[in-house]
């Protein structure tokens, strides 16, 4: 076996047609993504917190969350605490991303830092 590169072999390799690979369909894992699409994102951390703490919001509650995000954006908020019923959400208003979620059981004695606004919806 030789380590030399033969131009004929290179030409043969370059002439082969490669079939394009179709991207794998992404699987939507949360009702949230189904409801809001690209309007609001859920960080991996927030998704983990919502699953581990069994936080489930209904469509009407997600509508209220979006309303709260819009209100915070109108007032110039960048990182906001959104309180909805018994759930607290920390949201990056600029990036439209929910950063984390806390349920009622974990709210007692919680300290939220790096926020510049709070919205109760």
N, C-alpha and C positions, 0 to 999 in steps of 0.2 A: 504494500500500500504506500502510495506516494503522498506527500504533503503538498504537492504542487497543485495549483488551481488551473484546470483546463478551461479555456475560453468556450469550448463547445458545451461543456457542462453548465457553465454560467448562463450561456445563451438559452439553453434548454429550460433552466429554472426560471429565467425571466419571462419566457414565453408562455409559461403555464398560467392559466386563468384560475384565480382563487375566488371561490364562491363567497360572497359577503355573508357575514354572520349576523343574523337578526338578533337584536338585543332581547335579553330575557325580560318578560313582562314583570313589572314590579308589583309586589303584592301589597295592597293596602291593609294595614294591620289594625287600624282603629276606626271606630265610627267617626271620630273627629275628622280624620282625613277625608272620609267620604262626604261629610257635611260641608266642610269649609274649603276643600280643594286647595288652591294656592293662595287664598286670602290670608291664612294664618298658618304658621308652621309649628310643629311640636318637636322640641329637642329630644334627643335620645334620653337624656336625664329625666326630662319631664314625663316622657312616655313610661319609663321604668318606674318612676314614683307613682304615677297614676295606676299602673297595673299592680304594684306591690301594696298600695294603700286602698285598692279597690274603689278608686274615684271614677265614677261614671256620670257624665253630664248628658242631659237630654238635648235634643235639637233646640228647644226654646232657650235653654241655658247657654248653649254655644252662641246663639244669636245675641244674647245679652253680653257675653264676653266680647264679641266683635264690636258691639255698640260701645262698650267700655274702652276698648282699644282705640276706636275712632275718637272718642271724647278726649282721651289722654293725648292723642296725637294733635288734636285741635288746640290743646292748651300748651303744647310744646314738651310734653313728657318724653323721656328717653327710656327709662327703666321704671316700670310701674308695678305696684301691688294692686291686683284686682281681687276684690272680695265678692264672691258670688255664693249666696246661701251659706253653706258650711265649708266652703272650699276657698283657699287663698291661692292665687296664681301670680307668679312673678313673670312679667312679660317685657321683652325688649320691643318697645314701640317702633323704633326705627327699623328693625329687622323683621317685625311682625312674627316674632317667635316666642312661644311659651317656654320659659327657661326651667321652671320647676312648679310643682303643685303640692299643696299641703292640705290634708283633711282636718276635720274638727278635732280628732283625737290627738293630732300632733301640733295643733295650734297653740296650746297652752305654753306660756313662757317662751314662745318663739321670738327671735329677734331677726328682723329683715334689714339687711344693709344694702348699700349701693342702689337705692331707689330714690327717685326724685318726685314721685307722685303716687297717689293712692286713689283708686276708683272703687266705689261700692255700687255694684249692679244687682 
